[in-house]
């Protein structure tokens, strides 16, 4: 990042933890690292949800051991299904670990393995579930988490310093310490046994995202940041701007405007030579 600093006025990070790490890496020049979390589209009116019947848990993401710890998720799924036989799981996503899930849960009607799901189908998928599950050991700020909470799903997620801890709290979800392997299953089972608590958390999850993580809220934050940076000055959109050499390019002299006719001539010559070679 250091080499880009001379051309930047600010850096945006999706979590305060990321902003803190960005600021720690700046040595040659200090610029603001501004917390700018994502926003997701929200329906005009909240979805009417029913919390009757078997608990429906959804994993939506990459089916990979790296970061997502899906081998742990397989064990959690088996533990919850053994203790709560009516509970259901849906796995939506693709990755190298998908065949292991297909083999482990073959013939189990309580586990629905969808594979990759087109993005336009995600809203309907979220509508059909009540709990969003994620046991990653690191994340920035998962967009799927915000989309799920905005649709009323209650998150059972890893307690991570970046992003998740700023969105998920005791009122709208359950955070589990990443080394508490049994804690993930226990959290899912708690929600399965206490549907009244889960309904309250679902409403709180929607309110959190609508208030702080909608696209409208995101746009307002960016507008406020740009206003602060501009101060009282007005942008001069008509001012000519000179483009320099690409950052990190060794031969900066070649991008001097004086050499532009020469570069164009060389380019035309090479193109003509290549076309001639193709014809013959």
C-alpha positions in Angstrom: 0.0 0.0 0.0 2.9 2.3 0.7 3.6 3.0 -3.0 0.1 4.3 -3.5 0.0 6.7 -0.7 1.3 9.8 -2.7 -1.7 9.5 -4.9 -4.3 9.0 -2.1 -6.2 11.4 0.2 -7.9 8.7 2.2 -8.4 4.9 2.5 -11.7 3.2 3.2 -12.0 0.0 5.3 -15.1 -2.1 5.9 -14.4 -2.5 9.6 -12.6 -0.6 12.3 -10.2 -3.5 12.7 -9.2 -3.2 9.1 -8.8 0.6 9.4 -6.6 0.1 12.5 -4.3 -2.3 10.5 -4.2 0.1 7.5 -3.1 2.9 9.8 -0.4 0.7 11.4 1.1 0.0 7.9 1.4 3.6 6.9 5.0 4.7 7.5 6.0 7.1 4.7 2.8 9.2 4.9 -0.3 9.3 7.1 -3.7 9.7 5.6 -7.1 9.0 7.1 -8.3 5.4 7.2 -12.1 5.8 7.2 -14.5 3.2 8.4 -16.9 2.6 5.5 -18.9 -0.7 6.0 -20.8 -2.2 3.2 -24.5 -1.6 2.5 -27.0 -4.1 1.1 -30.4 -3.5 -0.6 -33.4 -3.7 1.7 -37.0 -4.3 0.8 -39.3 -1.3 1.5 -41.3 -3.3 4.0 -39.8 -6.0 6.3 -40.5 -9.6 5.3 -43.3 -11.3 7.3 -41.6 -14.3 8.9 -43.0 -17.4 10.6 -40.9 -19.2 13.2 -43.0 -22.3 13.4 -41.9 -25.8 12.4 -38.4 -27.2 12.2 -35.5 -24.8 12.5 -34.0 -24.1 9.0 -30.3 -23.3 9.0 -28.4 -22.0 6.0 -24.7 -21.9 5.0 -24.2 -19.6 2.0 -20.6 -19.3 0.8 -17.5 -20.9 -0.5 -17.3 -24.6 0.5 -13.6 -24.6 1.4 -11.5 -25.6 4.3 -9.3 -22.5 4.1 -11.0 -19.7 6.1 -14.4 -21.3 6.1 -13.5 -24.4 8.2 -16.1 -26.6 6.5 -14.8 -29.8 8.1 -15.8 -28.3 11.4 -19.1 -27.3 10.0 -19.7 -30.9 8.9 -19.2 -32.1 12.5 -21.5 -29.3 13.8 -24.2 -30.3 11.3 -24.0 -34.0 12.5 -24.1 -33.0 16.2 -27.1 -30.8 15.8 -29.0 -33.3 13.6 -28.3 -36.1 16.2 -29.7 -34.0 19.1 -32.5 -32.3 17.2 -33.8 -34.7 14.5 -36.3 -32.3 13.0 -33.8 -29.5 12.3 -32.8 -28.9 8.7 -29.6 -27.6 7.0 -29.1 -26.1 3.6 -25.6 -25.8 2.0 -25.4 -23.2 -0.9 -22.1 -22.7 -2.5 -19.2 -24.4 -4.4 -15.7 -25.4 -3.5 -13.2 -28.3 -3.3 -14.9 -29.7 -0.1 -18.4 -30.0 -1.6 -18.0 -33.8 -2.5 -17.3 -34.6 1.2 -20.6 -33.1 2.2 -22.4 -34.9 -0.6 -20.9 -38.2 0.6 -21.5 -37.6 4.3 -25.1 -36.6 4.0 -26.2 -38.8 1.1 -29.8 -39.8 1.5 -30.4 -37.5 4.5 -33.6 -35.6 3.6 -32.8 -33.1 6.4 -29.7 -31.8 4.5 -30.2 -30.0 1.2 -26.9 -29.6 -0.7 -27.6 -27.1 -3.5 -24.1 -26.4 -4.9 -23.6 -23.0 -6.5 -26.7 -20.7 -6.5 -27.1 -17.8 -8.9 -27.2 -14.4 -7.1 -30.6 -13.6 -8.3 -32.0 -16.6 -6.5 -30.4 -15.7 -3.1 -33.3 -13.5 -1.9 -35.7 -16.5 -2.2 -33.1 -18.8 -0.5 -32.9 -16.4 2.4 -36.7 -16.2 2.7 -36.8 -20.0 3.2 -34.4 -20.1 6.1 -34.2 -18.8 9.7 -30.5 -19.1 10.8 -27.4 -18.0 9.0 -24.3 -20.1 9.9 -20.7 -19.2 9.6 -17.7 -20.7 11.5 -14.8 -19.0 9.6 -11.6 -18.2 11.4 -11.2 -14.9 9.6 -13.4 -12.5 7.7 -13.5 -8.8 6.7 -17.3 -8.0 6.7 -19.2 -10.8 4.9 -21.8 -9.3 2.5 -23.8 -12.6 2.8 -24.1 -11.9 6.6 -25.6 -8.5 6.0 -28.0 -9.8 3.3 -29.1 -12.6 5.6 -29.7 -10.4 8.6 -31.5 -7.9 6.4 -33.8 -10.7 5.4 -34.4 -11.7 9.0 -32.1 -14.6 9.5 -30.5 -14.9 12.9 -26.7 -15.3 12.6 -24.7 -17.9 14.4 -21.2 -16.8 13.6 -17.6 -16.8 14.7 -16.7 -14.0 17.1 -14.1 -12.2 14.9 -12.7 -8.7 15.5 -13.2 -7.5 12.0 -16.7 -6.6 10.9 -18.8 -9.3 12.5 -18.3 -8.0 16.1 -19.5 -4.6 14.9 -22.8 -6.0 13.4 -23.8 -9.0 15.5 -24.6 -8.5 19.2 -26.5 -10.3 21.9 -29.8 -8.8 20.7 -29.6 -9.9 17.0 -27.5 -13.1 16.9 -25.0 -15.3 18.6 -21.2 -15.0 18.3 -19.1 -18.0 19.2 -15.4 -18.0 20.1 -13.5 -19.6 17.2 -11.9 -22.2 19.5 -15.2 -23.2 21.1 -16.0 -26.1 18.7 -19.0 -27.2 20.8 -20.3 -23.7 21.1 -21.5 -23.5 17.5 -23.7 -26.5 17.9 -25.0 -25.4 21.2 -26.0 -22.0 19.8 -28.0 -23.6 16.9 -29.7 -25.9 19.4 -30.6 -23.0 21.7 -32.4 -21.3 18.8 -34.2 -24.5 17.9 -35.5 -24.8 21.4 -36.4 -21.2 22.0 -38.4 -19.9 19.0 -39.6 -16.9 20.9 -36.1 -15.7 21.5 -35.2 -16.4 17.9 -38.2 -14.3 16.6 -37.0 -11.3 18.7 -33.5 -11.7 17.4 -34.8 -11.9 13.8 -36.6 -8.6 14.2 -33.5 -7.0 15.8 -31.3 -8.3 12.9 -33.5 -6.6 10.3 -33.5 -3.3 12.3 -29.7 -3.4 12.6 -29.1 -3.7 8.9 -31.9 -1.3 7.9 -30.5 1.4 10.2 -26.8 1.0 9.6 -26.0 -1.3 6.7 -28.5 -0.6 3.9 -27.4 0.9 0.6 -29.0 4.2 1.7 -27.0 4.3 4.9 -23.8 3.4 3.0 -24.4 6.2 0.5 -25.0 8.7 3.3 -21.7 7.7 4.9 -19.7 8.1 1.7 -21.4 11.5 1.0 -20.5 12.7 4.5 -16.9 11.6 4.1 -16.5 13.3 0.7 -18.1 16.5 2.1 -15.6 16.5 5.0 -12.7 16.0 2.7 -13.8 18.7 0.3 -14.4 21.2 3.1 -15.7 24.5 1.7 -14.1 24.1 -1.7 -16.2 23.2 -4.8 -15.0 20.4 -7.1 -13.5 21.7 -10.4 -14.8 19.0 -12.7 -13.6 20.8 -15.8 -10.0 21.1 -14.8 -7.6 19.3 -17.2 -5.9 16.3 -15.6 -2.5 14.9 -16.6 -2.1 11.1 -16.3 1.3 10.0 -15.2 3.1 6.7 -15.7 1.5 3.6 -14.2 2.4 3.2 -10.6 5.5 1.0 -10.2 6.4 1.1 -13.8 10.2 1.1 -14.2 10.5 3.2 -17.4 8.6 6.3 -16.5 10.3 8.3 -19.2 8.4 6.3 -21.8 5.1 7.8 -20.6 6.3 11.4 -21.0 4.0 13.2 -23.5 7.0 14.1 -25.7 7.5 10.5 -26.5 3.8 9.8 -27.3 4.1 10.1 -31.1 7.1 7.7 -31.0 5.2 5.2 -28.9 2.2 5.4 -31.3 4.5 4.8 -34.3 6.1 1.8 -32.8 2.7 0.4 -31.8 1.4 0.8 -35.4 4.6 -0.8 -36.8 4.3 -3.8 -34.6 0.6 -4.2 -35.3 1.2 -4.0 -39.0 4.0 -6.5 -38.8 1.7 -8.9 -36.8 -1.1 -8.5 -39.4 1.3 -9.2 -42.3 2.6 -12.3 -40.6 -1.0 -13.5 -40.1 -1.9 -13.0 -43.7 1.0 -14.9 -45.1 
